[in-house]
């Protein structure tokens, strides 16, 4: 993660910055800003049925080629709450035993976008006939990263392939708990940089409002 403080961007400047990395990702479900299909506006207040992205997740891993990362620009920050926590999946992977790393290496899992169904009904967005579904390695070894590996995430993962269903369910429960407990959240003040974070937005306090804009950039430009 890289944090840039005290920025003042228009929507077009936000998009132009993202395009420096390549063609921007189109979210398969979330409503975009009118006339700007690559720009996703996230709003949360006391009447919101959910905080967007609530729970530990990485973005849109149900896509066959998930985005490399996202560029968030906060337009209105609530005075209380509304923080987003980030946690390194490299740290979570490194905390595993060598035997567990050996077990997980080479396994793949199904990532399914069907959980988007109904999530944006409060915006008047009708569900699509289907949502993306893809298979990805449980442990991601990026060719340009010097670190050993990074765990995949909870939001979209439905089952691990090649092992019995009950074993998959038990292993995913263990990994989700391990990720939450062993990965140290990275605060804004740390100014840390990592390629494999999970994020968890926290709800604004009652009566407060949070507003941010998000774009996602490709794995390779």
Backbone as ProteinMPNN parsed JSONL, in Angstrom:
{"seq_chain_A": "XXXXXXXXXXXXXXXXXXXXXXXXXXXXXXXXXXXXXXXXXXXXXXXXXXXXXXXXXXXXXXXXXXXXXXXXXXXXXXXXXXXXXXXXXXXXXXXXXXXXXXXXXXXXXXXXXXXXXXXXXXXXXXXXXXXXXXXXXXXXXXXXXXXXXXXXXXXXXXXXXXXXXXXXXXXXXXXXXXXXXXXXXXXXXXXXXXXXXXXXXXXXXXXXXXXXXXXXXXXXX", "coords_chain_A": {"N_chain_A": [[0.832, -1.179, 0.0], [0.425, 2.25, -0.713], [0.308, 5.457, 0.59], [-0.97, 8.629, -0.175], [-1.026, 11.724, 1.06], [-3.258, 14.526, 1.619], [-4.318, 15.107, -0.962], [-5.924, 16.573, -3.818], [-8.181, 15.889, -6.017], [-9.95, 15.825, -9.104], [-12.654, 13.857, -10.482], [-11.938, 13.092, -13.09], [-9.169, 13.453, -13.018], [-8.493, 11.531, -11.133], [-9.206, 9.191, -12.55], [-7.448, 9.461, -14.731], [-4.965, 9.191, -13.472], [-5.116, 6.502, -12.637], [-5.152, 5.252, -15.158], [-2.555, 5.41, -15.952], [-1.442, 3.044, -15.237], [-2.566, 1.201, -16.917], [-5.39, -0.208, -18.76], [-8.453, 0.419, -17.128], [-10.213, -1.462, -14.636], [-13.506, -2.849, -14.878], [-16.076, -2.961, -12.641], [-17.935, -5.876, -11.828], [-20.479, -5.705, -10.709], [-21.122, -3.491, -8.983], [-22.711, -0.236, -8.881], [-21.647, 2.249, -11.178], [-20.197, 5.587, -11.354], [-22.266, 7.896, -13.052], [-21.7, 8.065, -16.509], [-19.032, 7.475, -16.206], [-17.8, 4.652, -16.307], [-15.708, 3.202, -15.123], [-15.392, 4.166, -12.609], [-16.163, 3.814, -9.284], [-18.379, 4.801, -6.865], [-18.522, 5.03, -3.426], [-20.672, 5.083, -0.793], [-21.654, 5.655, 2.538], [-23.859, 5.752, 5.26], [-25.995, 6.34, 8.141], [-28.255, 5.01, 7.317], [-27.484, 3.093, 5.568], [-27.661, -0.23, 4.388], [-25.466, -1.871, 4.569], [-21.903, -1.746, 4.972], [-19.847, -1.026, 2.317], [-17.9, -3.65, 1.07], [-17.577, -4.792, 3.54], [-15.985, -6.655, 6.039], [-13.059, -8.795, 5.907], [-11.31, -8.72, 2.87], [-10.133, -9.016, -0.544], [-10.19, -7.217, -3.64], [-12.593, -8.237, -5.977], [-11.826, -10.939, -6.64], [-13.135, -12.913, -7.923], [-13.04, -12.542, -10.624], [-11.594, -13.736, -13.707], [-9.107, -12.555, -14.257], [-8.137, -10.887, -11.788], [-8.012, -7.472, -10.547], [-4.852, -5.77, -10.081], [-4.675, -3.951, -8.013], [-6.323, -1.357, -6.101], [-7.268, 2.096, -6.316], [-8.044, 4.353, -4.04], [-9.927, 7.214, -3.245], [-10.68, 9.427, -0.845], [-13.441, 11.378, -0.356], [-15.187, 12.438, 1.521], [-14.713, 12.229, 4.841], [-15.816, 10.546, 7.666], [-16.206, 11.945, 10.977], [-15.97, 10.179, 13.049], [-15.139, 6.771, 13.343], [-15.44, 4.69, 10.368], [-12.966, 3.989, 9.344], [-10.631, 2.192, 7.25], [-9.158, -0.91, 7.536], [-6.079, -2.506, 6.795], [-4.408, -5.516, 5.968], [-1.537, -7.575, 5.769], [-1.161, -10.241, 3.582], [1.133, -11.567, 3.004], [2.387, -11.602, 5.496], [0.587, -13.218, 6.88], [0.89, -15.629, 5.482], [3.599, -16.203, 5.973], [3.435, -16.771, 8.656], [2.426, -19.295, 8.794], [2.982, -22.816, 9.418], [5.752, -24.748, 8.117], [4.906, -27.225, 7.165], [2.186, -26.741, 6.678], [2.372, -24.801, 4.673], [3.49, -26.381, 2.632], [1.374, -28.162, 2.214], [-0.633, -26.426, 1.222], [0.471, -25.237, -1.061], [0.135, -25.379, -4.543], [-2.541, -26.087, -4.497], [-5.807, -25.189, -5.708], [-8.599, -22.9, -5.736], [-12.138, -22.218, -5.925], [-13.467, -19.135, -6.829], [-16.196, -17.156, -6.435], [-18.571, -14.916, -7.752], [-21.239, -14.765, -7.124], [-22.225, -13.917, -4.7], [-22.664, -11.262, -4.934], [-25.255, -10.957, -5.65], [-28.195, -9.239, -5.178], [-26.995, -7.363, -3.529], [-26.867, -4.697, -4.234], [-29.393, -3.75, -4.393], [-30.602, -1.674, -2.987], [-29.73, 0.541, -4.337], [-31.241, 0.498, -6.554], [-30.322, -1.255, -8.462], [-30.569, -3.843, -10.697], [-30.149, -7.397, -10.507], [-27.66, -9.229, -12.337], [-27.856, -11.805, -14.879], [-25.823, -13.675, -14.378], [-22.727, -13.919, -12.526], [-19.139, -13.299, -12.385], [-16.912, -16.128, -12.184], [-14.186, -17.966, -11.086], [-11.112, -19.89, -11.041], [-8.411, -19.925, -8.814], [-5.011, -20.068, -7.552], [-4.558, -21.165, -4.174], [-2.434, -20.182, -2.723], [-0.687, -17.416, -3.704], [1.93, -16.835, -5.842], [3.574, -14.299, -6.938], [5.257, -13.442, -9.918], [6.989, -11.246, -9.987], [7.515, -10.557, -7.42], [9.55, -10.508, -4.53], [9.026, -11.654, -2.138], [7.889, -14.671, -0.484], [5.24, -15.757, -0.799], [1.631, -15.306, -0.934], [-1.441, -15.449, 0.792], [-4.691, -16.269, -0.478], [-8.074, -14.913, -0.277], [-11.054, -14.39, 1.803], [-13.54, -13.317, 0.871], [-14.633, -14.128, -1.702], [-14.049, -16.818, -1.964], [-15.058, -20.116, -2.366], [-14.681, -22.95, -2.325], [-12.002, -25.322, -1.895], [-10.365, -27.012, -4.444], [-9.911, -30.465, -5.444], [-9.742, -31.791, -3.025], [-11.663, -33.468, -0.433], [-15.026, -32.22, 0.221], [-15.711, -31.659, 2.931], [-13.183, -31.476, 4.049], [-12.196, -29.288, 2.646], [-13.987, -27.288, 3.582], [-13.303, -27.211, 6.314], [-10.589, -26.47, 6.143], [-10.738, -23.952, 4.915], [-12.143, -22.523, 6.88], [-10.214, -22.561, 8.906], [-8.125, -21.104, 7.622], [-9.337, -18.592, 7.167], [-9.717, -17.714, 9.797], [-7.09, -17.731, 10.646], [-5.946, -15.758, 8.963], [-7.281, -13.459, 9.876], [-6.419, -13.354, 12.524], [-3.611, -13.49, 12.608], [-2.489, -11.715, 10.818], [-1.173, -8.579, 10.954], [-2.907, -5.586, 11.231], [-2.358, -2.786, 9.071], [-1.698, 0.485, 9.884], [-2.633, 3.801, 8.736], [-0.681, 5.69, 9.422], [1.667, 4.288, 9.294], [2.662, 4.2, 6.731], [3.198, 2.065, 5.024], [4.134, -0.299, 2.42], [2.719, -2.713, 0.408], [2.002, -5.523, -1.691], [-0.016, -7.378, -1.423], [-2.525, -6.962, 0.21], [-5.311, -7.428, 2.487], [-8.47, -5.819, 2.892], [-10.616, -4.147, 5.257], [-13.346, -2.359, 5.683], [-14.621, -0.169, 8.187], [-17.727, 0.638, 9.709], [-19.137, 3.952, 9.518], [-19.754, 6.047, 12.382], [-23.045, 6.316, 13.95], [-25.189, 8.651, 12.319], [-23.154, 9.865, 10.964], [-21.375, 10.395, 7.836], [-19.754, 8.756, 5.17], [-17.778, 9.034, 2.221], [-16.316, 7.862, -0.679], [-14.316, 7.452, -3.653], [-13.505, 4.902, -5.982], [-11.178, 3.194, -8.055], [-9.951, 0.44, -10.001], [-6.918, -1.124, -10.911], [-5.094, -2.85, -13.531], [-3.374, -6.074, -13.423], [-1.133, -6.14, -15.081], [0.163, -3.544, -17.075]], "CA_chain_A": [[0.0, 0.0, 0.0], [1.089, 3.549, -0.701], [-0.637, 6.501, 0.969], [-0.652, 10.002, -0.571], [-1.833, 12.599, 1.904], [-3.617, 15.897, 1.232], [-4.51, 15.207, -2.404], [-7.171, 17.212, -4.255], [-8.346, 15.374, -7.369], [-11.26, 15.687, -9.726], [-12.887, 12.482, -10.929], [-11.155, 12.85, -14.302], [-7.766, 13.297, -12.615], [-8.424, 10.215, -10.487], [-9.2, 8.196, -13.622], [-6.223, 9.604, -15.522], [-3.87, 8.603, -12.695], [-5.239, 5.058, -12.738], [-4.84, 4.777, -16.511], [-1.105, 5.301, -16.101], [-1.095, 1.644, -14.983], [-3.196, 0.355, -17.921], [-6.84, -0.086, -18.867], [-9.057, 0.27, -15.81], [-11.129, -2.579, -14.421], [-14.929, -2.557, -14.735], [-16.642, -3.801, -11.591], [-19.012, -6.691, -12.408], [-21.784, -5.577, -10.047], [-21.383, -2.223, -8.297], [-23.106, 0.864, -9.761], [-20.583, 3.224, -11.406], [-20.556, 6.983, -11.503], [-22.845, 8.117, -14.387], [-20.776, 8.524, -17.535], [-17.656, 7.065, -15.889], [-18.034, 3.253, -15.907], [-14.607, 2.635, -14.334], [-15.339, 4.831, -11.304], [-17.154, 3.31, -8.33], [-18.563, 5.708, -5.739], [-18.93, 4.272, -2.234], [-21.323, 5.981, 0.162], [-22.171, 4.965, 3.72], [-24.407, 6.599, 6.319], [-26.737, 5.578, 9.148], [-29.316, 4.242, 6.681], [-26.915, 2.101, 4.652], [-27.872, -1.599, 4.879], [-24.177, -2.523, 4.761], [-20.733, -0.972, 4.57], [-19.326, -1.686, 1.126], [-16.672, -4.38, 1.333], [-17.495, -5.118, 4.959], [-15.296, -7.925, 6.249], [-11.756, -8.895, 5.249], [-11.457, -9.109, 1.472], [-9.429, -8.304, -1.615], [-11.226, -6.825, -4.593], [-13.054, -8.901, -7.207], [-11.018, -12.106, -6.988], [-13.948, -13.82, -8.739], [-12.703, -12.338, -12.03], [-10.487, -14.582, -14.181], [-7.887, -11.769, -14.051], [-8.474, -9.843, -10.808], [-7.137, -6.296, -10.612], [-3.636, -5.767, -9.248], [-4.935, -3.164, -6.82], [-7.326, -0.311, -6.237], [-6.856, 3.44, -5.936], [-9.171, 4.933, -3.313], [-9.819, 8.647, -2.975], [-11.719, 9.764, 0.121], [-13.996, 12.713, -0.577], [-15.762, 12.891, 2.785], [-14.318, 11.291, 5.886], [-16.608, 10.763, 8.87], [-15.381, 12.347, 12.12], [-15.79, 9.032, 13.94], [-15.291, 5.508, 12.636], [-15.265, 4.756, 8.928], [-11.614, 3.635, 8.929], [-10.394, 0.924, 6.561], [-7.976, -1.622, 8.002], [-5.404, -3.317, 5.79], [-3.575, -6.549, 6.586], [-0.654, -8.212, 4.802], [-1.28, -11.688, 3.421], [2.472, -12.126, 3.113], [2.618, -11.884, 6.913], [-0.218, -14.383, 7.247], [1.519, -16.812, 4.89], [4.851, -16.48, 6.678], [3.126, -17.277, 9.993], [2.044, -20.705, 8.696], [4.061, -23.793, 9.57], [6.282, -25.234, 6.841], [4.052, -28.323, 6.697], [0.962, -26.173, 6.121], [2.732, -24.185, 3.395], [3.646, -27.47, 1.664], [0.029, -28.678, 1.923], [-1.428, -25.462, 0.458], [1.086, -24.935, -2.359], [-0.377, -26.208, -5.628], [-4.0, -26.193, -4.446], [-6.585, -24.097, -6.287], [-9.915, -22.716, -5.12], [-13.153, -21.532, -6.717], [-13.873, -17.803, -6.382], [-17.514, -17.003, -7.052], [-19.158, -13.595, -7.565], [-22.691, -14.826, -6.925], [-22.645, -13.244, -3.472], [-23.105, -9.909, -5.284], [-26.688, -10.955, -5.954], [-29.034, -8.52, -4.217], [-26.245, -6.439, -2.664], [-27.022, -3.296, -4.644], [-30.817, -3.49, -4.624], [-30.97, -0.374, -2.411], [-29.405, 1.56, -5.335], [-32.077, 0.27, -7.715], [-29.561, -2.031, -9.444], [-31.085, -5.204, -10.89], [-29.119, -8.424, -10.598], [-27.327, -9.774, -13.643], [-28.153, -13.245, -14.956], [-24.745, -14.425, -13.745], [-21.575, -13.129, -12.115], [-17.9, -14.025, -12.701], [-16.49, -17.279, -11.381], [-12.848, -18.314, -11.566], [-10.251, -20.697, -10.184], [-7.118, -19.295, -8.553], [-4.231, -20.77, -6.532], [-4.782, -20.76, -2.786], [-1.264, -19.358, -2.413], [-0.296, -16.678, -4.906], [3.351, -16.524, -5.974], [3.698, -13.338, -8.034], [6.602, -13.614, -10.497], [7.857, -10.088, -9.787], [7.651, -10.287, -5.995], [10.66, -11.228, -3.892], [8.531, -12.392, -0.986], [7.666, -16.066, -0.841], [3.885, -16.053, -1.255], [0.559, -14.581, -0.255], [-2.682, -16.207, 0.851], [-5.909, -15.723, -1.057], [-8.912, -14.263, 0.718], [-12.324, -15.004, 2.167], [-14.76, -12.763, 0.31], [-15.204, -14.837, -2.841], [-13.605, -18.209, -2.023], [-16.152, -21.033, -2.024], [-14.151, -24.248, -1.923], [-10.709, -25.737, -2.421], [-10.542, -28.131, -5.364], [-8.993, -31.584, -5.342], [-9.824, -32.418, -1.714], [-13.08, -33.641, -0.089], [-15.72, -30.982, 0.57], [-15.608, -31.364, 4.354], [-11.803, -31.037, 4.289], [-12.127, -27.921, 2.131], [-14.69, -26.387, 4.505], [-12.511, -27.07, 7.524], [-9.362, -25.741, 5.845], [-11.07, -22.546, 4.686], [-12.436, -21.908, 8.186], [-8.929, -22.337, 9.579], [-7.373, -20.042, 6.958], [-9.987, -17.304, 7.417], [-9.418, -17.325, 11.174], [-5.653, -17.45, 10.693], [-5.708, -14.462, 8.325], [-7.78, -12.392, 10.745], [-5.729, -13.312, 13.813], [-2.149, -13.415, 12.55], [-2.046, -10.61, 9.964], [-1.235, -7.344, 11.722], [-3.442, -4.488, 10.419], [-1.414, -1.711, 8.788], [-2.345, 1.78, 10.044], [-2.262, 4.833, 7.781], [0.519, 6.404, 9.837], [2.861, 3.493, 9.056], [3.177, 4.472, 5.392], [3.758, 0.814, 4.525], [3.854, -0.652, 1.033], [2.607, -4.15, 0.216], [1.24, -5.843, -2.878], [-1.069, -8.359, -1.167], [-3.28, -6.69, 1.434], [-6.767, -7.515, 2.597], [-9.048, -4.622, 3.478], [-11.854, -4.292, 6.01], [-13.891, -1.067, 6.081], [-15.426, -0.098, 9.396], [-18.869, 1.514, 9.514], [-19.136, 5.241, 10.203], [-20.607, 6.129, 13.559], [-24.387, 6.77, 13.621], [-25.424, 10.032, 11.889], [-22.038, 10.352, 10.178], [-21.394, 9.996, 6.437], [-18.468, 8.562, 4.509], [-17.895, 9.01, 0.769], [-15.046, 7.74, -1.378], [-14.359, 6.975, -5.022], [-12.536, 3.834, -6.139], [-10.915, 2.591, -9.338], [-9.053, -0.688, -9.882], [-5.936, -1.141, -11.996], [-4.81, -4.226, -13.942], [-2.16, -6.715, -12.94], [-0.06, -5.655, -15.936], [-0.285, -2.453, -17.917]], "C_chain_A": [[0.873, 1.238, 0.0], [0.025, 4.592, -0.394], [-0.112, 7.854, 0.496], [-1.582, 10.929, 0.206], [-2.163, 13.917, 1.182], [-3.696, 16.076, -0.282], [-5.859, 15.853, -2.711], [-7.347, 16.89, -5.733], [-9.786, 15.505, -7.834], [-11.439, 14.222, -10.112], [-12.051, 12.164, -12.161], [-9.674, 12.689, -13.977], [-7.531, 11.948, -11.945], [-8.331, 9.117, -11.553], [-7.914, 8.258, -14.435], [-5.028, 9.007, -14.786], [-3.922, 7.081, -12.788], [-4.842, 4.515, -14.096], [-3.342, 4.763, -16.793], [-0.636, 3.863, -15.919], [-1.687, 0.705, -16.027], [-4.692, 0.614, -17.989], [-7.468, -0.383, -17.507], [-10.081, -0.857, -15.798], [-12.565, -2.079, -14.334], [-15.516, -3.507, -13.704], [-17.835, -4.577, -12.129], [-20.386, -6.455, -11.801], [-22.091, -4.171, -9.544], [-21.784, -1.125, -9.282], [-21.97, 1.864, -9.929], [-21.114, 4.648, -11.348], [-21.133, 7.196, -12.914], [-21.828, 8.71, -15.362], [-19.336, 8.137, -17.314], [-17.7, 5.614, -15.393], [-16.928, 2.643, -15.062], [-14.574, 3.171, -12.913], [-16.501, 4.364, -10.428], [-17.21, 4.263, -7.138], [-19.16, 4.934, -4.572], [-19.44, 5.254, -1.197], [-21.841, 5.152, 1.334], [-22.671, 5.996, 4.72], [-25.246, 5.72, 7.248], [-27.819, 4.694, 8.542], [-28.791, 3.174, 5.731], [-27.13, 0.693, 5.21], [-26.572, -2.34, 5.151], [-23.087, -1.518, 4.426], [-20.075, -1.707, 3.42], [-17.987, -2.363, 1.43], [-16.502, -4.804, 2.771], [-16.917, -6.52, 5.145], [-13.986, -7.957, 5.468], [-11.934, -9.392, 3.825], [-10.357, -8.466, 0.637], [-10.43, -8.169, -2.758], [-11.376, -7.807, -5.753], [-12.178, -10.093, -7.604], [-11.824, -13.149, -7.755], [-13.676, -13.639, -10.227], [-11.585, -13.283, -12.454], [-9.133, -13.88, -14.053], [-8.222, -10.639, -13.088], [-7.543, -8.648, -10.941], [-5.943, -6.433, -9.682], [-3.884, -5.028, -7.945], [-5.989, -2.12, -7.108], [-6.761, 1.017, -5.75], [-8.076, 4.129, -5.332], [-8.904, 6.408, -3.049], [-10.988, 9.058, -2.075], [-12.164, 11.207, -0.099], [-14.633, 13.293, 0.684], [-15.472, 11.845, 3.835], [-15.146, 11.556, 7.135], [-15.722, 11.125, 10.053], [-15.106, 11.21, 13.089], [-15.999, 7.764, 13.138], [-15.009, 5.675, 11.156], [-13.866, 4.416, 8.44], [-11.641, 2.362, 8.077], [-9.099, 0.333, 7.091], [-7.392, -2.425, 6.846], [-4.497, -4.311, 6.501], [-2.792, -7.278, 5.504], [-0.862, -9.719, 4.769], [0.082, -12.354, 3.289], [2.766, -12.497, 4.559], [1.835, -13.107, 7.354], [0.405, -15.667, 6.702], [2.779, -17.194, 5.655], [4.604, -17.063, 8.063], [2.678, -18.736, 9.975], [3.253, -21.603, 8.956], [4.539, -24.231, 8.186], [5.426, -26.374, 6.288], [2.762, -27.799, 6.083], [1.247, -25.491, 4.778], [2.855, -25.25, 2.306], [2.284, -28.012, 1.253], [-0.72, -27.739, 0.982], [-0.862, -25.179, -0.929], [0.576, -25.913, -3.417], [-1.877, -26.399, -5.616], [-4.643, -24.978, -5.11], [-7.955, -24.058, -5.633], [-10.839, -21.993, -6.088], [-13.483, -20.201, -6.051], [-15.134, -17.436, -7.156], [-18.1, -15.637, -6.717], [-20.649, -13.606, -7.301], [-23.143, -14.136, -5.637], [-22.977, -11.774, -3.715], [-24.624, -9.821, -5.428], [-27.471, -10.273, -4.822], [-28.32, -7.458, -3.412], [-26.489, -4.978, -2.999], [-28.477, -2.95, -4.953], [-31.238, -2.13, -4.086], [-30.595, 0.788, -3.324], [-30.286, 1.429, -6.577], [-31.392, -0.52, -8.812], [-30.119, -3.451, -9.508], [-29.927, -6.188, -10.99], [-28.887, -8.836, -12.049], [-27.693, -11.261, -13.683], [-27.082, -14.103, -14.296], [-23.611, -13.459, -13.417], [-20.305, -13.947, -12.34], [-17.603, -15.145, -11.699], [-15.149, -17.736, -11.95], [-12.154, -19.224, -10.562], [-8.899, -20.002, -10.048], [-6.344, -20.14, -7.537], [-4.567, -20.258, -5.132], [-3.65, -19.861, -2.316], [-0.788, -18.723, -3.706], [1.194, -16.368, -4.843], [3.499, -15.597, -7.178], [5.113, -13.389, -8.597], [7.53, -12.444, -10.237], [8.01, -9.715, -8.324], [8.784, -11.109, -5.411], [10.195, -12.019, -2.678], [7.963, -13.731, -1.431], [6.276, -16.336, -1.374], [2.878, -15.267, -0.464], [-0.711, -15.417, -0.312], [-3.786, -15.493, 0.098], [-6.873, -15.384, 0.07], [-10.311, -14.867, 0.822], [-13.5, -14.586, 1.294], [-15.428, -13.587, -0.772], [-14.932, -16.34, -2.814], [-14.705, -19.148, -1.533], [-15.669, -22.421, -1.624], [-12.796, -24.472, -2.562], [-10.925, -26.984, -3.254], [-9.529, -29.24, -5.081], [-8.929, -32.25, -3.988], [-11.313, -32.579, -1.366], [-13.713, -32.34, 0.407], [-15.582, -30.654, 2.055], [-14.197, -30.911, 4.723], [-11.618, -29.6, 3.811], [-12.79, -26.943, 3.093], [-13.875, -26.14, 5.765], [-11.249, -26.251, 7.282], [-9.645, -24.257, 5.609], [-11.413, -21.843, 5.992], [-11.147, -21.602, 8.927], [-8.184, -21.157, 8.957], [-8.0, -18.677, 7.197], [-9.659, -16.801, 8.829], [-7.939, -16.958, 11.31], [-5.346, -16.08, 10.095], [-6.111, -13.318, 9.245], [-6.941, -12.241, 12.003], [-4.233, -13.054, 13.701], [-1.643, -12.268, 11.695], [-2.25, -9.303, 10.712], [-1.797, -6.227, 10.84], [-2.43, -3.353, 10.278], [-2.123, -0.368, 8.936], [-1.839, 2.773, 9.011], [-0.93, 5.473, 8.136], [1.794, 5.634, 9.539], [3.467, 3.76, 7.687], [3.755, 3.237, 4.738], [3.375, 0.589, 3.067], [3.805, -2.17, 0.947], [1.712, -4.432, -0.971], [0.067, -6.774, -2.582], [-1.782, -8.075, 0.147], [-4.71, -7.183, 1.336], [-7.246, -6.222, 3.222], [-10.317, -4.943, 4.234], [-12.348, -2.902, 6.406], [-14.709, -1.186, 7.358], [-16.541, 0.918, 9.189], [-18.641, 2.877, 10.169], [-20.022, 5.172, 11.442], [-21.997, 6.604, 13.145], [-24.426, 8.27, 13.344], [-24.264, 10.605, 11.101], [-22.092, 9.769, 8.767], [-19.965, 9.815, 5.944], [-18.686, 8.459, 3.01], [-16.505, 8.878, 0.173], [-15.293, 7.237, -2.784], [-13.25, 5.957, -5.194], [-12.412, 3.445, -7.61], [-9.944, 1.436, -9.112], [-8.182, -0.769, -11.116], [-5.525, -2.569, -12.281], [-3.52, -4.745, -13.347], [-0.956, -6.281, -13.764], [-0.609, -4.596, -16.851], [-0.001, -2.702, -19.381]], "O_chain_A": [[1.929, 1.272, 0.633], [-1.03, 4.619, -1.028], [1.048, 8.192, 0.734], [-2.797, 10.902, 0.011], [-1.453, 14.351, 0.274], [-3.205, 17.067, -0.824], [-6.817, 15.698, -1.953], [-6.743, 17.529, -6.594], [-10.723, 15.318, -7.058], [-10.487, 13.442, -10.073], [-11.507, 11.064, -12.263], [-8.992, 11.873, -14.598], [-6.503, 11.306, -12.16], [-7.484, 8.227, -11.467], [-7.351, 7.221, -14.788], [-4.168, 8.384, -15.409], [-2.893, 6.437, -12.994], [-4.258, 3.435, -14.185], [-2.907, 4.163, -17.775], [0.441, 3.497, -16.388], [-1.352, -0.48, -16.034], [-5.201, 1.538, -17.356], [-7.064, -1.32, -16.819], [-10.721, -1.158, -16.806], [-12.818, -1.009, -13.78], [-15.459, -4.724, -13.875], [-18.674, -4.001, -12.822], [-21.377, -6.959, -12.331], [-23.225, -3.71, -9.673], [-21.262, -1.077, -10.397], [-21.381, 2.294, -8.937], [-22.322, 4.878, -11.299], [-20.544, 6.719, -13.884], [-21.184, 9.719, -15.075], [-18.486, 8.439, -18.151], [-17.644, 5.374, -14.187], [-17.168, 1.667, -14.351], [-13.802, 2.68, -12.09], [-17.668, 4.505, -10.792], [-16.197, 4.5, -6.48], [-20.181, 4.263, -4.718], [-18.714, 6.153, -0.774], [-22.401, 4.074, 1.139], [-21.997, 6.989, 4.994], [-25.208, 4.494, 7.146], [-28.258, 3.733, 9.174], [-29.577, 2.426, 5.149], [-26.82, 0.439, 6.374], [-26.567, -3.331, 5.881], [-23.316, -0.559, 3.689], [-19.775, -2.895, 3.538], [-17.069, -1.745, 1.969], [-15.394, -5.142, 3.188], [-17.331, -7.46, 4.466], [-13.823, -7.234, 4.486], [-12.632, -10.379, 3.595], [-9.73, -7.494, 1.057], [-11.402, -8.92, -2.832], [-10.401, -8.157, -6.419], [-11.827, -10.24, -8.775], [-11.272, -14.158, -8.193], [-14.045, -14.503, -11.023], [-10.713, -13.603, -11.646], [-8.124, -14.527, -13.773], [-8.558, -9.538, -13.526], [-6.409, -8.792, -11.397], [-6.001, -7.105, -8.652], [-3.374, -5.419, -6.895], [-6.487, -2.014, -8.229], [-5.887, 1.054, -4.884], [-9.029, 4.449, -6.042], [-7.797, 6.797, -2.677], [-12.143, 9.038, -2.499], [-11.358, 12.135, -0.035], [-14.618, 14.507, 0.887], [-15.93, 10.707, 3.735], [-15.174, 12.688, 7.618], [-14.587, 10.655, 10.127], [-14.144, 11.253, 13.856], [-16.931, 7.681, 12.339], [-14.416, 6.667, 10.732], [-13.59, 4.536, 7.246], [-12.567, 1.557, 8.179], [-8.062, 0.996, 7.095], [-8.13, -2.96, 6.017], [-3.889, -3.985, 7.52], [-3.331, -7.566, 4.436], [-0.754, -10.393, 5.793], [0.191, -13.57, 3.443], [3.32, -13.561, 4.834], [2.342, -13.939, 8.107], [0.438, -16.682, 7.398], [3.002, -18.369, 5.95], [5.458, -17.771, 8.596], [2.561, -19.355, 11.033], [4.397, -21.203, 8.741], [3.812, -24.099, 7.202], [5.241, -26.477, 5.075], [2.286, -28.34, 5.085], [0.447, -25.597, 3.849], [2.382, -25.052, 1.187], [2.058, -28.292, 0.076], [-1.372, -28.197, 0.044], [-1.614, -24.913, -1.867], [0.587, -27.127, -3.209], [-2.447, -26.83, -6.619], [-4.093, -23.877, -5.077], [-8.414, -25.042, -5.054], [-10.388, -21.252, -6.961], [-13.747, -20.15, -4.85], [-15.132, -17.41, -8.387], [-18.129, -15.236, -5.554], [-21.268, -12.542, -7.258], [-24.32, -13.805, -5.497], [-23.506, -11.102, -2.829], [-25.202, -8.738, -5.337], [-27.406, -10.688, -3.665], [-28.966, -6.713, -2.675], [-26.334, -4.111, -2.139], [-28.764, -1.993, -5.672], [-32.126, -1.49, -4.649], [-31.075, 1.904, -3.126], [-30.102, 2.165, -7.546], [-31.817, -0.475, -9.966], [-30.141, -4.168, -8.507], [-28.857, -5.852, -11.497], [-29.798, -8.797, -12.876], [-27.823, -11.899, -12.639], [-27.392, -15.144, -13.717], [-23.538, -12.349, -13.945], [-20.381, -15.168, -12.474], [-17.999, -15.092, -10.535], [-15.003, -17.875, -13.164], [-12.549, -19.319, -9.4], [-8.317, -19.551, -11.034], [-6.955, -20.854, -6.742], [-4.825, -19.071, -4.935], [-3.88, -18.89, -1.595], [-0.52, -19.417, -4.687], [1.663, -15.719, -3.908], [3.542, -16.063, -8.317], [6.077, -13.379, -7.832], [8.749, -12.617, -10.261], [8.576, -8.668, -8.01], [8.955, -12.277, -5.761], [10.878, -12.942, -2.234], [7.603, -13.912, -2.594], [6.141, -17.092, -2.336], [3.206, -14.64, 0.543], [-1.022, -16.019, -1.34], [-3.817, -14.264, 0.038], [-6.537, -15.546, 1.244], [-10.695, -15.734, 0.036], [-14.372, -15.406, 1.002], [-16.65, -13.738, -0.773], [-15.544, -17.074, -3.59], [-15.218, -18.994, -0.425], [-16.196, -23.008, -0.679], [-12.474, -23.908, -3.608], [-11.598, -27.916, -2.815], [-8.444, -28.995, -4.553], [-8.148, -33.181, -3.799], [-12.147, -31.888, -1.952], [-13.027, -31.469, 0.943], [-15.359, -29.496, 2.409], [-14.024, -30.065, 5.6], [-10.97, -28.793, 4.477], [-12.229, -25.888, 3.391], [-13.765, -25.006, 6.231], [-10.876, -25.428, 8.117], [-8.879, -23.401, 6.052], [-11.021, -20.694, 6.198], [-10.992, -20.527, 9.505], [-7.668, -20.303, 9.677], [-7.282, -17.699, 7.409], [-9.364, -15.622, 9.029], [-7.585, -16.002, 11.999], [-4.563, -15.321, 10.666], [-5.386, -12.333, 9.383], [-6.764, -11.13, 12.502], [-3.642, -12.459, 14.602], [-0.483, -11.877, 11.823], [-3.377, -8.957, 11.066], [-1.219, -5.94, 9.792], [-1.736, -3.002, 11.232], [-3.064, -0.095, 8.191], [-0.745, 2.609, 8.47], [-0.131, 5.77, 7.248], [2.881, 6.213, 9.523], [4.668, 3.566, 7.499], [4.711, 3.34, 3.969], [2.434, 1.191, 2.549], [4.745, -2.845, 1.366], [0.774, -3.682, -1.239], [-0.789, -6.941, -3.451], [-1.666, -8.85, 1.096], [-5.254, -7.336, 0.242], [-6.52, -5.594, 3.992], [-11.019, -5.898, 3.901], [-11.833, -2.318, 7.359], [-15.401, -2.18, 7.578], [-16.323, 1.952, 8.558], [-18.033, 2.964, 11.235], [-20.924, 4.339, 11.531], [-22.136, 7.234, 12.096], [-23.783, 9.058, 14.038], [-24.362, 11.728, 10.607], [-22.772, 8.77, 8.529], [-19.081, 10.612, 6.257], [-19.668, 7.865, 2.567], [-15.616, 9.675, 0.472], [-16.345, 6.669, -3.078], [-12.171, 6.115, -4.624], [-13.41, 3.374, -8.327], [-9.193, 1.445, -8.138], [-8.64, -0.517, -12.231], [-5.589, -3.421, -11.394], [-2.69, -3.989, -12.842], [0.127, -6.075, -13.216], [-1.725, -4.724, -17.355], [-0.324, -1.864, -20.224]]}, "name": "protein", "num_of_chains": 1, "seq": "XXXXXXXXXXXXXXXXXXXXXXXXXXXXXXXXXXXXXXXXXXXXXXXXXXXXXXXXXXXXXXXXXXXXXXXXXXXXXXXXXXXXXXXXXXXXXXXXXXXXXXXXXXXXXXXXXXXXXXXXXXXXXXXXXXXXXXXXXXXXXXXXXXXXXXXXXXXXXXXXXXXXXXXXXXXXXXXXXXXXXXXXXXXXXXXXXXXXXXXXXXXXXXXXXXXXXXXXXXXXX"}
